[in-house]
Amino acid sequence: MPERIAWILQRRSIREFQNRDVEKEKIKLLLQAAMAAPSARNRQPWHFVVVTDEEKRTQLADLHPSGKIIRRAPLTIVVCGDVEASRNTQTGLCYWTQDCSAAMENLLLAAPALDLGAVWLGVHPTEDREEAVMEVLKLPEGIKPLGLACVGYPGEKKEPNTYYREDKVHYEEFRS
Ligand SMILES: Cc1cc2nc3c(=O)[nH]c(=O)nc-3n(C[C@H](O)[C@H](O)[C@H](O)COP(=O)(O)O)c2cc1C
């Protein structure tokens, strides 16, 4: 198997972390990977809020059902989208969730290349959670939080995923 494919299969959600901060250089590389994602019309409507401050992380932890993971991770990167920036003026449709999900996935895939582990914690489309995150991070109106990436040096090891299923693949047309 090509090494780059094997790398993708190795992405797993890491929810236990060592008590060790993530270096600034690595944070920058994660963000570079995230911003290399494809986006509709190349609008790149994303913003990233990097949270390392313990008090802020506690505030985020208090509002999320997976809060204990936020508490354990030294770093949370909140992937946000500028709704209007992502709007296609001809159709009126917004693509910020697709664009920001691609950025989030790039970030998650980049983490193991830096000896880091990460997990995606959902925010959008749970409205009350979105509002709570917006308040804690002082997000302006129109900048929506897609999700949180909790990142750190892994405190657990996971096997590469084995999710491939032949019955999910359809050739030429859908056949069940
Ligand atoms: C949109 C989205 C929201 C998620 N929210 C949570 C969450 O709130 N808490 C959590 O522990 N994991 C969350 N996850 C991670 C999934 O549980 C995880 O990806 C899935 O169980 C598969 O495991 P794997 O990532 O190790 O392959 C979320 C993943 C996605 C894509």
The ligand as an SDF file (V2000), in Angstrom:
LIG
                    3D

 31 33  0  0  0  0  0  0  0  0999 V2000
  -18.9000   15.7670   12.9840 C   0  0  0  0  0  0  0  0  0  0  0  0
  -18.2040   14.9430   14.0260 C   0  0  0  0  0  0  0  0  0  0  0  0
  -18.4830   15.1410   15.3610 C   0  0  0  0  0  0  0  0  0  0  0  0
  -17.8370   14.3940   16.3540 C   0  0  0  0  0  0  0  0  0  0  0  0
  -18.0920   14.6670   17.6660 N   0  0  0  0  0  0  0  0  0  0  0  0
  -17.4710   13.9520   18.6240 C   0  0  0  0  0  0  0  0  0  0  0  0
  -17.7190   14.2430   19.9920 C   0  0  0  0  0  0  0  0  0  0  0  0
  -18.4980   15.1220   20.3270 O   0  0  0  0  0  0  0  0  0  0  0  0
  -17.0600   13.5050   20.9260 N   0  0  0  0  0  0  0  0  0  0  0  0
  -16.1860   12.5180   20.5910 C   0  0  0  0  0  0  0  0  0  0  0  0
  -15.6070   11.8750   21.4960 O   0  0  0  0  0  0  0  0  0  0  0  0
  -15.9080   12.2210   19.2810 N   0  0  0  0  0  0  0  0  0  0  0  0
  -16.5300   12.9050   18.3040 C   0  0  0  0  0  0  0  0  0  0  0  0
  -16.2600   12.6470   16.9770 N   0  0  0  0  0  0  0  0  0  0  0  0
  -15.3080   11.5840   16.6040 C   0  0  0  0  0  0  0  0  0  0  0  0
  -16.0400   10.2860   16.1680 C   0  0  0  0  0  0  0  0  0  0  0  0
  -16.6640    9.7260   17.3040 O   0  0  0  0  0  0  0  0  0  0  0  0
  -15.0280    9.3100   15.5580 C   0  0  0  0  0  0  0  0  0  0  0  0
  -14.4780    9.8890   14.3950 O   0  0  0  0  0  0  0  0  0  0  0  0
  -15.6600    7.9740   15.1970 C   0  0  0  0  0  0  0  0  0  0  0  0
  -16.0930    7.2900   16.3690 O   0  0  0  0  0  0  0  0  0  0  0  0
  -14.7000    7.0490   14.4390 C   0  0  0  0  0  0  0  0  0  0  0  0
  -13.5310    6.8090   15.1980 O   0  0  0  0  0  0  0  0  0  0  0  0
  -12.0840    7.1640   14.5890 P   0  0  0  0  0  0  0  0  0  0  0  0
  -12.0430    8.6510   14.3630 O   0  0  0  0  0  0  0  0  0  0  0  0
  -11.1020    6.7230   15.6530 O   0  0  0  0  0  0  0  0  0  0  0  0
  -11.9130    6.4270   13.3190 O   0  0  0  0  0  0  0  0  0  0  0  0
  -16.8960   13.3830   15.9730 C   0  0  0  0  0  0  0  0  0  0  0  0
  -16.6170   13.1900   14.6090 C   0  0  0  0  0  0  0  0  0  0  0  0
  -17.2450   13.9520   13.6510 C   0  0  0  0  0  0  0  0  0  0  0  0
  -16.8850   13.7560   12.1910 C   0  0  0  0  0  0  0  0  0  0  0  0
  1  2  1  0
  2  3  1  0
  2 30  2  0
  3  4  2  0
  4  5  1  0
  4 28  1  0
  5  6  2  0
  6  7  1  0
  6 13  1  0
  7  8  2  0
  7  9  1  0
  9 10  1  0
 10 11  2  0
 10 12  1  0
 12 13  2  0
 13 14  1  0
 14 15  1  0
 14 28  1  0
 15 16  1  0
 16 17  1  0
 16 18  1  0
 18 19  1  0
 18 20  1  0
 20 21  1  0
 20 22  1  0
 22 23  1  0
 23 24  1  0
 24 25  2  0
 24 26  1  0
 24 27  1  0
 28 29  2  0
 29 30  1  0
 30 31  1  0
M  END
$$$$
